[in-house]
């Protein structure tokens, strides 16, 4: 069942673009691990936050991805730039009006 | 610029699946209006909430879609089933590690 993980990450002032750069670094590990969609972005009304939408083949695929060396390295790299504020939610996809 | 709208909708107890059914009703209006992705789902840990992830060609496309007759009709149909609790966020997509 497709699994969705949506998050907001608070960042230290001025580090937003650095965190976006880490999270959007091109690679094949995520797709190989079952990541279907991974969109990173920002909102100028909330300049110290980075937003992420992820879709995965399953919740297990998402969970397993957190152990990938490239992912743990990216987390370690970004961690000093984060404020600790976090939000978001996770859900199982039931469907879409765009497809049968 | 691709625009993301992510939301959580609180529902009246027992009406979750009814709201999912309304939001996933197959149609072409959203795609015609510039909707790129529209995923609806649930989380059994939070049984009175419906979650939605949307990607749009632009924030303007999203805004305009709220005036579509099919959308206003769906909102009117779902409204009595909602609790009024709402959450979520909006952002401009900066990129994805899955593509160049």
N, CA and C atoms of all chains as a GROMACS GRO file, in nm:
protein
  600
    1UNK      N    1   0.084  -0.120   0.000
    1UNK     CA    2   0.000   0.000   0.000
    1UNK      C    3   0.088   0.126   0.000
    2UNK      N    4   0.060   0.216  -0.090
    2UNK     CA    5   0.141   0.338  -0.098
    2UNK      C    6   0.130   0.415   0.034
    3UNK      N    7   0.246   0.459   0.078
    3UNK     CA    8   0.258   0.527   0.207
    3UNK      C    9   0.305   0.670   0.183
    4UNK      N   10   0.244   0.763   0.253
    4UNK     CA   11   0.281   0.904   0.239
    4UNK      C   12   0.342   0.955   0.369
    5UNK      N   13   0.451   1.026   0.356
    5UNK     CA   14   0.515   1.093   0.469
    5UNK      C   15   0.534   1.240   0.432
    6UNK      N   16   0.477   1.326   0.512
    6UNK     CA   17   0.480   1.469   0.486
    6UNK      C   18   0.540   1.537   0.606
    7UNK      N   19   0.634   1.625   0.584
    7UNK     CA   20   0.697   1.686   0.700
    7UNK      C   21   0.735   1.830   0.679
    8UNK      N   22   0.741   1.902   0.791
    8UNK     CA   23   0.800   2.036   0.792
    8UNK      C   24   0.918   2.032   0.889
    9UNK      N   25   1.028   2.089   0.846
    9UNK     CA   26   1.152   2.089   0.923
    9UNK      C   27   1.192   2.233   0.951
   10UNK      N   28   1.194   2.270   1.076
   10UNK     CA   29   1.244   2.402   1.111
   10UNK      C   30   1.395   2.406   1.092
   11UNK      N   31   1.444   2.518   1.039
   11UNK     CA   32   1.588   2.532   1.016
   11UNK      C   33   1.641   2.655   1.088
   12UNK      N   34   1.771   2.655   1.113
   12UNK     CA   35   1.835   2.772   1.170
   12UNK      C   36   1.823   2.888   1.070
   13UNK      N   37   1.808   3.011   1.120
   13UNK     CA   38   1.795   3.126   1.029
   13UNK      C   39   1.907   3.128   0.925
   14UNK      N   40   1.868   3.144   0.801
   14UNK     CA   41   1.966   3.154   0.693
   14UNK      C   42   2.013   3.022   0.636
   15UNK      N   43   1.970   2.910   0.692
   15UNK     CA   44   2.019   2.780   0.644
   15UNK      C   45   1.918   2.706   0.558
   16UNK      N   46   1.807   2.771   0.528
   16UNK     CA   47   1.703   2.702   0.453
   16UNK      C   48   1.753   2.646   0.321
   17UNK      N   49   1.822   2.728   0.244
   17UNK     CA   50   1.864   2.683   0.111
   17UNK      C   51   1.969   2.573   0.120
   18UNK      N   52   2.050   2.577   0.227
   18UNK     CA   53   2.148   2.470   0.246
   18UNK      C   54   2.077   2.336   0.271
   19UNK      N   55   1.972   2.341   0.351
   19UNK     CA   56   1.898   2.217   0.379
   19UNK      C   57   1.826   2.169   0.253
   20UNK      N   58   1.769   2.262   0.178
   20UNK     CA   59   1.705   2.223   0.050
   20UNK      C   60   1.809   2.156  -0.041
   21UNK      N   61   1.929   2.211  -0.045
   21UNK     CA   62   2.033   2.154  -0.133
   21UNK      C   63   2.068   2.011  -0.092
   22UNK      N   64   2.073   1.986   0.038
   22UNK     CA   65   2.103   1.850   0.084
   22UNK      C   66   1.989   1.755   0.045
   23UNK      N   67   1.866   1.799   0.068
   23UNK     CA   68   1.751   1.710   0.047
   23UNK      C   69   1.720   1.686  -0.100
   24UNK      N   70   1.768   1.774  -0.186
   24UNK     CA   71   1.738   1.757  -0.329
   24UNK      C   72   1.858   1.703  -0.406
   25UNK      N   73   1.964   1.666  -0.336
   25UNK     CA   74   2.083   1.615  -0.405
   25UNK      C   75   2.045   1.490  -0.483
   26UNK      N   76   2.076   1.494  -0.612
   26UNK     CA   77   2.035   1.386  -0.703
   26UNK      C   78   2.101   1.254  -0.666
   27UNK      N   79   2.020   1.148  -0.665
   27UNK     CA   80   2.074   1.017  -0.637
   27UNK      C   81   1.975   0.910  -0.678
   28UNK      N   82   2.020   0.786  -0.678
   28UNK     CA   83   1.932   0.676  -0.718
   28UNK      C   84   1.892   0.589  -0.599
   29UNK      N   85   1.954   0.613  -0.483
   29UNK     CA   86   1.926   0.528  -0.366
   29UNK      C   87   1.778   0.530  -0.326
   30UNK      N   88   1.718   0.648  -0.324
   30UNK     CA   89   1.580   0.656  -0.278
   30UNK      C   90   1.486   0.580  -0.371
   31UNK      N   91   1.500   0.602  -0.500
   31UNK     CA   92   1.414   0.531  -0.595
   31UNK      C   93   1.437   0.380  -0.584
   32UNK      N   94   1.563   0.341  -0.570
   32UNK     CA   95   1.593   0.197  -0.557
   32UNK      C   96   1.528   0.139  -0.431
   33UNK      N   97   1.510   0.224  -0.330
   33UNK     CA   98   1.454   0.177  -0.203
   33UNK      C   99   1.301   0.182  -0.202
   34UNK      N  100   1.240   0.223  -0.314
   34UNK     CA  101   1.094   0.223  -0.320
   34UNK      C  102   1.030   0.359  -0.303
   35UNK      N  103   1.109   0.465  -0.322
   35UNK     CA  104   1.053   0.600  -0.314
   35UNK      C  105   0.991   0.636  -0.449
   36UNK      N  106   0.865   0.675  -0.446
   36UNK     CA  107   0.790   0.706  -0.568
   36UNK      C  108   0.787   0.855  -0.598
   37UNK      N  109   0.796   0.935  -0.495
   37UNK     CA  110   0.788   1.081  -0.509
   37UNK      C  111   0.859   1.143  -0.389
   38UNK      N  112   0.934   1.249  -0.415
   38UNK     CA  113   1.004   1.317  -0.304
   38UNK      C  114   1.019   1.462  -0.347
   39UNK      N  115   0.933   1.547  -0.295
   39UNK     CA  116   0.931   1.687  -0.336
   39UNK      C  117   0.967   1.774  -0.216
   40UNK      N  118   1.062   1.862  -0.238
   40UNK     CA  119   1.115   1.949  -0.133
   40UNK      C  120   1.083   2.093  -0.170
   41UNK      N  121   1.044   2.174  -0.072
   41UNK     CA  122   1.014   2.312  -0.107
   41UNK      C  123   1.012   2.405   0.012
   42UNK      N  124   0.973   2.528  -0.020
   42UNK     CA  125   0.976   2.636   0.079
   42UNK      C  126   0.855   2.727   0.060
   43UNK      N  127   0.832   2.808   0.163
   43UNK     CA  128   0.724   2.904   0.159
   43UNK      C  129   0.778   3.033   0.222
   44UNK      N  130   0.781   3.140   0.143
   44UNK     CA  131   0.844   3.263   0.193
   44UNK      C  132   0.769   3.324   0.311
   45UNK      N  133   0.645   3.278   0.334
   45UNK     CA  134   0.574   3.325   0.453
   45UNK      C  135   0.627   3.259   0.580
   46UNK      N  136   0.707   3.158   0.563
   46UNK     CA  137   0.760   3.080   0.677
   46UNK      C  138   0.906   3.048   0.643
   47UNK      N  139   0.993   3.151   0.648
   47UNK     CA  140   1.124   3.140   0.582
   47UNK      C  141   1.222   3.047   0.651
   48UNK      N  142   1.192   3.001   0.771
   48UNK     CA  143   1.285   2.913   0.841
   48UNK      C  144   1.232   2.771   0.849
   49UNK      N  145   1.164   2.730   0.743
   49UNK     CA  146   1.109   2.594   0.738
   49UNK      C  147   1.131   2.537   0.599
   50UNK      N  148   1.162   2.408   0.595
   50UNK     CA  149   1.169   2.332   0.470
   50UNK      C  150   1.060   2.226   0.475
   51UNK      N  151   0.991   2.210   0.363
   51UNK     CA  152   0.879   2.116   0.356
   51UNK      C  153   0.915   1.999   0.264
   52UNK      N  154   0.865   1.882   0.301
   52UNK     CA  155   0.892   1.763   0.220
   52UNK      C  156   0.764   1.680   0.209
   53UNK      N  157   0.737   1.634   0.087
   53UNK     CA  158   0.632   1.536   0.061
   53UNK      C  159   0.699   1.412   0.005
   54UNK      N  160   0.670   1.298   0.063
   54UNK     CA  161   0.726   1.172   0.013
   54UNK      C  162   0.614   1.070  -0.009
   55UNK      N  163   0.624   0.995  -0.118
   55UNK     CA  164   0.540   0.877  -0.140
   55UNK      C  165   0.631   0.757  -0.155
   56UNK      N  166   0.594   0.648  -0.089
   56UNK     CA  167   0.674   0.526  -0.089
   56UNK      C  168   0.588   0.406  -0.125
   57UNK      N  169   0.653   0.303  -0.176
   57UNK     CA  170   0.579   0.180  -0.211
   57UNK      C  171   0.511   0.120  -0.088
   58UNK      N  172   0.569   0.141   0.029
   58UNK     CA  173   0.512   0.088   0.152
   58UNK      C  174   0.574   0.161   0.270
   59UNK      N  175   0.509   0.149   0.386
   59UNK     CA  176   0.566   0.206   0.508
   59UNK      C  177   0.699   0.137   0.541
   60UNK      N  178   0.707   0.008   0.512
   60UNK     CA  179   0.832  -0.064   0.539
   60UNK      C  180   0.946  -0.010   0.452
   61UNK      N  181   0.917   0.020   0.327
   61UNK     CA  182   1.021   0.074   0.239
   61UNK      C  183   1.072   0.207   0.294
   62UNK      N  184   0.979   0.290   0.341
   62UNK     CA  185   1.020   0.418   0.400
   62UNK      C  186   1.108   0.395   0.521
   63UNK      N  187   1.063   0.306   0.609
   63UNK     CA  188   1.137   0.279   0.733
   63UNK      C  189   1.278   0.229   0.701
   64UNK      N  190   1.286   0.135   0.606
   64UNK     CA  191   1.416   0.079   0.570
   64UNK      C  192   1.509   0.185   0.512
   65UNK      N  193   1.452   0.281   0.440
   65UNK     CA  194   1.535   0.383   0.374
   65UNK      C  195   1.612   0.466   0.476
   66UNK      N  196   1.560   0.476   0.596
   66UNK     CA  197   1.625   0.559   0.698
   66UNK      C  198   1.759   0.500   0.742
   67UNK      N  199   1.784   0.374   0.704
   67UNK     CA  200   1.912   0.308   0.736
   67UNK      C  201   2.012   0.316   0.621
   68UNK      N  202   1.971   0.367   0.506
   68UNK     CA  203   2.065   0.376   0.393
   68UNK      C  204   2.181   0.468   0.429
   69UNK      N  205   2.304   0.429   0.393
   69UNK     CA  206   2.418   0.515   0.424
   69UNK      C  207   2.402   0.657   0.370
   70UNK      N  208   2.349   0.671   0.249
   70UNK     CA  209   2.334   0.805   0.192
   70UNK      C  210   2.233   0.887   0.271
   71UNK      N  211   2.133   0.820   0.326
   71UNK     CA  212   2.030   0.890   0.404
   71UNK      C  213   2.083   0.928   0.541
   72UNK      N  214   2.150   0.835   0.608
   72UNK     CA  215   2.203   0.869   0.740
   72UNK      C  216   2.309   0.980   0.727
   73UNK      N  217   2.386   0.978   0.617
   73UNK     CA  218   2.485   1.084   0.596
   73UNK      C  219   2.418   1.219   0.574
   74UNK      N  220   2.309   1.219   0.497
   74UNK     CA  221   2.238   1.345   0.471
   74UNK      C  222   2.176   1.399   0.599
   75UNK      N  223   2.121   1.309   0.681
   75UNK     CA  224   2.063   1.352   0.808
   75UNK      C  225   2.172   1.414   0.897
   76UNK      N  226   2.286   1.348   0.903
   76UNK     CA  227   2.396   1.399   0.986
   76UNK      C  228   2.444   1.535   0.936
   77UNK      N  229   2.445   1.552   0.803
   77UNK     CA  230   2.490   1.677   0.745
   77UNK      C  231   2.391   1.791   0.774
   78UNK      N  232   2.263   1.759   0.768
   78UNK     CA  233   2.161   1.862   0.786
   78UNK      C  234   2.136   1.895   0.933
   79UNK      N  235   2.159   1.800   1.019
   79UNK     CA  236   2.119   1.813   1.160
   79UNK      C  237   2.164   1.945   1.225
   80UNK      N  238   2.290   1.987   1.207
   80UNK     CA  239   2.331   2.112   1.274
   80UNK      C  240   2.257   2.236   1.222
   81UNK      N  241   2.192   2.223   1.106
   81UNK     CA  242   2.122   2.338   1.047
   81UNK      C  243   1.975   2.341   1.089
   82UNK      N  244   1.929   2.237   1.160
   82UNK     CA  245   1.788   2.229   1.196
   82UNK      C  246   1.764   2.294   1.332
   83UNK      N  247   1.643   2.347   1.349
   83UNK     CA  248   1.608   2.413   1.475
   83UNK      C  249   1.550   2.315   1.576
   84UNK      N  250   1.506   2.201   1.529
   84UNK     CA  251   1.439   2.104   1.615
   84UNK      C  252   1.288   2.107   1.600
   85UNK      N  253   1.234   2.212   1.542
   85UNK     CA  254   1.090   2.217   1.516
   85UNK      C  255   1.056   2.119   1.404
   86UNK      N  256   0.957   2.036   1.427
   86UNK     CA  257   0.918   1.940   1.325
   86UNK      C  258   0.766   1.926   1.326
   87UNK      N  259   0.711   1.904   1.210
   87UNK     CA  260   0.567   1.880   1.200
   87UNK      C  261   0.540   1.782   1.088
   88UNK      N  262   0.414   1.752   1.068
   88UNK     CA  263   0.379   1.666   0.956
   88UNK      C  264   0.290   1.552   0.994
   89UNK      N  265   0.271   1.461   0.899
   89UNK     CA  266   0.188   1.344   0.925
   89UNK      C  267   0.220   1.235   0.824
   90UNK      N  268   0.168   1.118   0.854
   90UNK     CA  269   0.190   0.999   0.771
   90UNK      C  270   0.056   0.934   0.745
   91UNK      N  271   0.039   0.880   0.627
   91UNK     CA  272  -0.087   0.812   0.600
   91UNK      C  273  -0.072   0.708   0.490
   92UNK      N  274  -0.170   0.620   0.487
   92UNK     CA  275  -0.179   0.520   0.380
   92UNK      C  276  -0.268   0.577   0.271
   93UNK      N  277  -0.221   0.570   0.147
   93UNK     CA  278  -0.297   0.627   0.036
   93UNK      C  279  -0.417   0.538   0.005
   94UNK      N  280  -0.535   0.600   0.002
   94UNK     CA  281  -0.658   0.528  -0.029
   94UNK      C  282  -0.694   0.540  -0.177
   95UNK      N  283  -0.653   0.650  -0.241
   95UNK     CA  284  -0.688   0.668  -0.381
   95UNK      C  285  -0.663   0.809  -0.426
   96UNK      N  286  -0.701   0.834  -0.551
   96UNK     CA  287  -0.683   0.964  -0.613
   96UNK      C  288  -0.793   0.987  -0.714
   97UNK      N  289  -0.844   1.110  -0.722
   97UNK     CA  290  -0.944   1.139  -0.826
   97UNK      C  291  -0.884   1.143  -0.966
   98UNK      N  292  -0.751   1.141  -0.973
   98UNK     CA  293  -0.684   1.152  -1.104
   98UNK      C  294  -0.668   1.017  -1.174
   99UNK      N  295  -0.700   0.910  -1.105
   99UNK     CA  296  -0.684   0.777  -1.167
   99UNK      C  297  -0.793   0.684  -1.117
  100UNK      N  298  -0.815   0.576  -1.193
  100UNK     CA  299  -0.914   0.477  -1.149
  100UNK      C  300  -0.855   0.388  -1.042
  101UNK      N  301   0.577   2.762  -1.134
  101UNK     CA  302   0.644   2.686  -1.028
  101UNK      C  303   0.546   2.589  -0.964
  102UNK      N  304   0.588   2.466  -0.953
  102UNK     CA  305   0.498   2.366  -0.894
  102UNK      C  306   0.465   2.404  -0.750
  103UNK      N  307   0.339   2.392  -0.718
  103UNK     CA  308   0.286   2.433  -0.588
  103UNK      C  309   0.231   2.311  -0.517
  104UNK      N  310   0.262   2.300  -0.388
  104UNK     CA  311   0.214   2.187  -0.308
  104UNK      C  312   0.117   2.234  -0.202
  105UNK      N  313   0.008   2.163  -0.189
  105UNK     CA  314  -0.090   2.189  -0.083
  105UNK      C  315  -0.113   2.057  -0.010
  106UNK      N  316  -0.089   2.057   0.118
  106UNK     CA  317  -0.100   1.937   0.200
  106UNK      C  318  -0.197   1.967   0.312
  107UNK      N  319  -0.292   1.880   0.335
  107UNK     CA  320  -0.389   1.911   0.439
  107UNK      C  321  -0.437   1.791   0.516
  108UNK      N  322  -0.477   1.817   0.639
  108UNK     CA  323  -0.548   1.717   0.719
  108UNK      C  324  -0.685   1.775   0.751
  109UNK      N  325  -0.786   1.692   0.731
  109UNK     CA  326  -0.925   1.733   0.751
  109UNK      C  327  -0.986   1.648   0.861
  110UNK      N  328  -1.024   1.708   0.970
  110UNK     CA  329  -1.096   1.633   1.073
  110UNK      C  330  -1.236   1.601   1.024
  111UNK      N  331  -1.282   1.479   1.055
  111UNK     CA  332  -1.417   1.437   1.010
  111UNK      C  333  -1.499   1.396   1.132
  112UNK      N  334  -1.629   1.400   1.116
  112UNK     CA  335  -1.718   1.350   1.220
  112UNK      C  336  -1.694   1.200   1.237
  113UNK      N  337  -1.705   1.149   1.359
  113UNK     CA  338  -1.681   1.006   1.382
  113UNK      C  339  -1.763   0.919   1.285
  114UNK      N  340  -1.695   0.825   1.224
  114UNK     CA  341  -1.762   0.732   1.134
  114UNK      C  342  -1.779   0.780   0.992
  115UNK      N  343  -1.739   0.904   0.962
  115UNK     CA  344  -1.761   0.957   0.827
  115UNK      C  345  -1.633   0.961   0.743
  116UNK      N  346  -1.528   0.905   0.796
  116UNK     CA  347  -1.400   0.912   0.725
  116UNK      C  348  -1.408   0.852   0.584
  117UNK      N  349  -1.464   0.733   0.574
  117UNK     CA  350  -1.466   0.668   0.443
  117UNK      C  351  -1.557   0.741   0.345
  118UNK      N  352  -1.661   0.805   0.399
  118UNK     CA  353  -1.749   0.884   0.311
  118UNK      C  354  -1.674   1.004   0.253
  119UNK      N  355  -1.593   1.067   0.336
  119UNK     CA  356  -1.516   1.182   0.288
  119UNK      C  357  -1.408   1.136   0.188
  120UNK      N  358  -1.345   1.023   0.217
  120UNK     CA  359  -1.247   0.969   0.121
  120UNK      C  360  -1.315   0.942  -0.013
  121UNK      N  361  -1.436   0.886  -0.008
  121UNK     CA  362  -1.507   0.854  -0.132
  121UNK      C  363  -1.534   0.980  -0.215
  122UNK      N  364  -1.572   1.088  -0.147
  122UNK     CA  365  -1.598   1.213  -0.219
  122UNK      C  366  -1.469   1.266  -0.282
  123UNK      N  367  -1.361   1.264  -0.205
  123UNK     CA  368  -1.236   1.324  -0.251
  123UNK      C  369  -1.165   1.242  -0.358
  124UNK      N  370  -1.197   1.115  -0.367
  124UNK     CA  371  -1.131   1.029  -0.467
  124UNK      C  372  -1.221   1.000  -0.586
  125UNK      N  373  -1.336   1.064  -0.592
  125UNK     CA  374  -1.427   1.040  -0.704
  125UNK      C  375  -1.357   1.077  -0.835
  126UNK      N  376  -1.354   0.982  -0.927
  126UNK     CA  377  -1.280   0.998  -1.051
  126UNK      C  378  -1.338   1.110  -1.136
  127UNK      N  379  -1.249   1.195  -1.189
  127UNK     CA  380  -1.295   1.301  -1.276
  127UNK      C  381  -1.178   1.358  -1.352
  128UNK      N  382  -1.207   1.442  -1.450
  128UNK     CA  383  -1.100   1.501  -1.531
  128UNK      C  384  -1.082   1.650  -1.502
  129UNK      N  385  -1.174   1.707  -1.422
  129UNK     CA  386  -1.168   1.851  -1.397
  129UNK      C  387  -1.038   1.894  -1.332
  130UNK      N  388  -0.992   1.819  -1.233
  130UNK     CA  389  -0.873   1.861  -1.161
  130UNK      C  390  -0.751   1.860  -1.253
  131UNK      N  391  -0.734   1.752  -1.327
  131UNK     CA  392  -0.618   1.745  -1.418
  131UNK      C  393  -0.627   1.857  -1.522
  132UNK      N  394  -0.747   1.880  -1.573
  132UNK     CA  395  -0.764   1.988  -1.671
  132UNK      C  396  -0.729   2.124  -1.612
  133UNK      N  397  -0.745   2.137  -1.480
  133UNK     CA  398  -0.719   2.265  -1.413
  133UNK      C  399  -0.574   2.279  -1.370
  134UNK      N  400  -0.491   2.177  -1.401
  134UNK     CA  401  -0.349   2.189  -1.367
  134UNK      C  402  -0.306   2.111  -1.244
  135UNK      N  403  -0.389   2.016  -1.203
  135UNK     CA  404  -0.352   1.932  -1.088
  135UNK      C  405  -0.262   1.818  -1.137
  136UNK      N  406  -0.145   1.806  -1.076
  136UNK     CA  407  -0.045   1.707  -1.117
  136UNK      C  408  -0.051   1.581  -1.032
  137UNK      N  409  -0.095   1.596  -0.909
  137UNK     CA  410  -0.099   1.483  -0.814
  137UNK      C  411  -0.204   1.516  -0.710
  138UNK      N  412  -0.282   1.414  -0.672
  138UNK     CA  413  -0.386   1.436  -0.569
  138UNK      C  414  -0.405   1.303  -0.500
  139UNK      N  415  -0.343   1.288  -0.384
  139UNK     CA  416  -0.346   1.161  -0.312
  139UNK      C  417  -0.421   1.180  -0.181
  140UNK      N  418  -0.516   1.091  -0.158
  140UNK     CA  419  -0.604   1.098  -0.040
  140UNK      C  420  -0.580   0.973   0.044
  141UNK      N  421  -0.576   0.988   0.175
  141UNK     CA  422  -0.553   0.870   0.256
  141UNK      C  423  -0.591   0.887   0.401
  142UNK      N  424  -0.559   0.783   0.476
  142UNK     CA  425  -0.599   0.775   0.616
  142UNK      C  426  -0.488   0.710   0.698
  143UNK      N  427  -0.501   0.728   0.828
  143UNK     CA  428  -0.406   0.668   0.923
  143UNK      C  429  -0.488   0.615   1.040
  144UNK      N  430  -0.482   0.484   1.062
  144UNK     CA  431  -0.568   0.426   1.165
  144UNK      C  432  -0.534   0.474   1.305
  145UNK      N  433  -0.416   0.534   1.322
  145UNK     CA  434  -0.382   0.592   1.451
  145UNK      C  435  -0.459   0.722   1.477
  146UNK      N  436  -0.521   0.773   1.373
  146UNK     CA  437  -0.591   0.901   1.381
  146UNK      C  438  -0.719   0.886   1.298
  147UNK      N  439  -0.815   0.808   1.352
  147UNK     CA  440  -0.924   0.755   1.268
  147UNK      C  441  -1.026   0.858   1.222
  148UNK      N  442  -1.024   0.977   1.279
  148UNK     CA  443  -1.122   1.078   1.239
  148UNK      C  444  -1.057   1.191   1.159
  149UNK      N  445  -0.961   1.153   1.076
  149UNK     CA  446  -0.891   1.251   0.993
  149UNK      C  447  -0.870   1.192   0.853
  150UNK      N  448  -0.885   1.277   0.754
  150UNK     CA  449  -0.853   1.242   0.615
  150UNK      C  450  -0.737   1.332   0.572
  151UNK      N  451  -0.640   1.274   0.504
  151UNK     CA  452  -0.520   1.347   0.463
  151UNK      C  453  -0.518   1.362   0.310
  152UNK      N  454  -0.468   1.474   0.265
  152UNK     CA  455  -0.461   1.500   0.121
  152UNK      C  456  -0.326   1.564   0.088
  153UNK      N  457  -0.263   1.514  -0.016
  153UNK     CA  458  -0.144   1.576  -0.075
  153UNK      C  459  -0.181   1.619  -0.217
  154UNK      N  460  -0.155   1.743  -0.250
  154UNK     CA  461  -0.183   1.791  -0.386
  154UNK      C  462  -0.060   1.860  -0.444
  155UNK      N  463  -0.032   1.836  -0.571
  155UNK     CA  464   0.066   1.914  -0.646
  155UNK      C  465  -0.005   1.977  -0.764
  156UNK      N  466   0.027   2.104  -0.787
  156UNK     CA  467  -0.038   2.183  -0.893
  156UNK      C  468   0.067   2.251  -0.979
  157UNK      N  469   0.029   2.281  -1.102
  157UNK     CA  470   0.122   2.350  -1.191
  157UNK      C  471   0.163   2.487  -1.136
  158UNK      N  472   0.075   2.548  -1.056
  158UNK     CA  473   0.105   2.678  -0.996
  158UNK      C  474   0.007   2.702  -0.883
  159UNK      N  475   0.041   2.798  -0.797
  159UNK     CA  476  -0.052   2.837  -0.691
  159UNK      C  477  -0.180   2.894  -0.750
  160UNK      N  478  -0.167   2.964  -0.862
  160UNK     CA  479  -0.287   3.020  -0.928
  160UNK      C  480  -0.380   2.910  -0.976
  161UNK      N  481  -0.322   2.804  -1.031
  161UNK     CA  482  -0.405   2.693  -1.078
  161UNK      C  483  -0.483   2.632  -0.962
  162UNK      N  484  -0.414   2.617  -0.848
  162UNK     CA  485  -0.484   2.563  -0.731
  162UNK      C  486  -0.597   2.655  -0.689
  163UNK      N  487  -0.566   2.784  -0.682
  163UNK     CA  488  -0.666   2.882  -0.637
  163UNK      C  489  -0.787   2.880  -0.730
  164UNK      N  490  -0.761   2.878  -0.860
  164UNK     CA  491  -0.871   2.879  -0.957
  164UNK      C  492  -0.957   2.753  -0.946
  165UNK      N  493  -0.893   2.641  -0.912
  165UNK     CA  494  -0.968   2.514  -0.906
  165UNK      C  495  -1.078   2.518  -0.800
  166UNK      N  496  -1.058   2.602  -0.698
  166UNK     CA  497  -1.157   2.606  -0.590
  166UNK      C  498  -1.290   2.666  -0.636
  167UNK      N  499  -1.288   2.725  -0.755
  167UNK     CA  500  -1.413   2.779  -0.812
  167UNK      C  501  -1.480   2.684  -0.910
  168UNK      N  502  -1.418   2.571  -0.939
  168UNK     CA  503  -1.480   2.476  -1.034
  168UNK      C  504  -1.612   2.423  -0.975
  169UNK      N  505  -1.715   2.414  -1.058
  169UNK     CA  506  -1.844   2.362  -1.005
  169UNK      C  507  -1.830   2.225  -0.939
  170UNK      N  508  -1.748   2.138  -0.996
  170UNK     CA  509  -1.734   2.004  -0.936
  170UNK      C  510  -1.666   2.012  -0.800
  171UNK      N  511  -1.578   2.108  -0.785
  171UNK     CA  512  -1.506   2.123  -0.658
  171UNK      C  513  -1.596   2.188  -0.552
  172UNK      N  514  -1.667   2.292  -0.591
  172UNK     CA  515  -1.757   2.354  -0.492
  172UNK      C  516  -1.867   2.256  -0.451
  173UNK      N  517  -1.912   2.173  -0.545
  173UNK     CA  518  -2.015   2.073  -0.511
  173UNK      C  519  -1.959   1.969  -0.415
  174UNK      N  520  -1.834   1.927  -0.437
  174UNK     CA  521  -1.772   1.828  -0.348
  174UNK      C  522  -1.752   1.886  -0.210
  175UNK      N  523  -1.710   2.012  -0.203
  175UNK     CA  524  -1.692   2.077  -0.073
  175UNK      C  525  -1.825   2.083   0.001
  176UNK      N  526  -1.930   2.122  -0.071
  176UNK     CA  527  -2.063   2.132  -0.007
  176UNK      C  528  -2.110   1.995   0.041
  177UNK      N  529  -2.078   1.891  -0.034
  177UNK     CA  530  -2.122   1.756   0.003
  177UNK      C  531  -2.046   1.706   0.127
  178UNK      N  532  -1.916   1.739   0.132
  178UNK     CA  533  -1.835   1.689   0.244
  178UNK      C  534  -1.852   1.772   0.370
  179UNK      N  535  -1.886   1.897   0.355
  179UNK     CA  536  -1.886   1.990   0.470
  179UNK      C  537  -1.959   1.938   0.593
  180UNK      N  538  -2.080   1.881   0.578
  180UNK     CA  539  -2.150   1.835   0.700
  180UNK      C  540  -2.079   1.720   0.771
  181UNK      N  541  -1.986   1.655   0.702
  181UNK     CA  542  -1.915   1.540   0.761
  181UNK      C  543  -1.785   1.583   0.828
  182UNK      N  544  -1.749   1.710   0.815
  182UNK     CA  545  -1.621   1.757   0.870
  182UNK      C  546  -1.639   1.808   1.013
  183UNK      N  547  -1.534   1.795   1.091
  183UNK     CA  548  -1.540   1.840   1.230
  183UNK      C  549  -1.499   1.987   1.245
  184UNK      N  550  -1.433   2.039   1.143
  184UNK     CA  551  -1.380   2.175   1.151
  184UNK      C  552  -1.232   2.179   1.180
  185UNK      N  553  -1.177   2.069   1.231
  185UNK     CA  554  -1.032   2.062   1.254
  185UNK      C  555  -0.961   2.058   1.119
  186UNK      N  556  -0.863   2.144   1.102
  186UNK     CA  557  -0.788   2.145   0.976
  186UNK      C  558  -0.641   2.172   1.006
  187UNK      N  559  -0.554   2.110   0.927
  187UNK     CA  560  -0.412   2.136   0.941
  187UNK      C  561  -0.347   2.131   0.805
  188UNK      N  562  -0.217   2.151   0.802
  188UNK     CA  563  -0.147   2.137   0.676
  188UNK      C  564  -0.058   2.255   0.646
  189UNK      N  565  -0.006   2.254   0.523
  189UNK     CA  566   0.080   2.364   0.481
  189UNK      C  567   0.088   2.368   0.329
  190UNK      N  568   0.141   2.477   0.280
  190UNK     CA  569   0.155   2.500   0.136
  190UNK      C  570   0.297   2.542   0.109
  191UNK      N  571   0.350   2.500  -0.003
  191UNK     CA  572   0.486   2.544  -0.036
  191UNK      C  573   0.510   2.539  -0.186
  192UNK      N  574   0.614   2.609  -0.226
  192UNK     CA  575   0.661   2.606  -0.364
  192UNK      C  576   0.769   2.499  -0.376
  193UNK      N  577   0.756   2.411  -0.474
  193UNK     CA  578   0.852   2.302  -0.489
  193UNK      C  579   0.984   2.357  -0.542
  194UNK      N  580   1.092   2.323  -0.471
  194UNK     CA  581   1.226   2.365  -0.511
  194UNK      C  582   1.298   2.257  -0.591
  195UNK      N  583   1.262   2.132  -0.568
  195UNK     CA  584   1.329   2.024  -0.639
  195UNK      C  585   1.302   1.891  -0.576
  196UNK      N  586   1.368   1.789  -0.632
  196UNK     CA  587   1.352   1.651  -0.587
  196UNK      C  588   1.481   1.577  -0.610
  197UNK      N  589   1.521   1.490  -0.516
  197UNK     CA  590   1.640   1.408  -0.541
  197UNK      C  591   1.616   1.301  -0.646
  198UNK      N  592   1.491   1.281  -0.687
  198UNK     CA  593   1.459   1.176  -0.784
  198UNK      C  594   1.476   1.220  -0.928
  199UNK      N  595   1.502   1.348  -0.949
  199UNK     CA  596   1.517   1.397  -1.088
  199UNK      C  597   1.618   1.510  -1.090
  200UNK      N  598   1.672   1.535  -1.211
  200UNK     CA  599   1.767   1.646  -1.226
  200UNK      C  600   1.691   1.778  -1.233
   0.00000   0.00000   0.00000
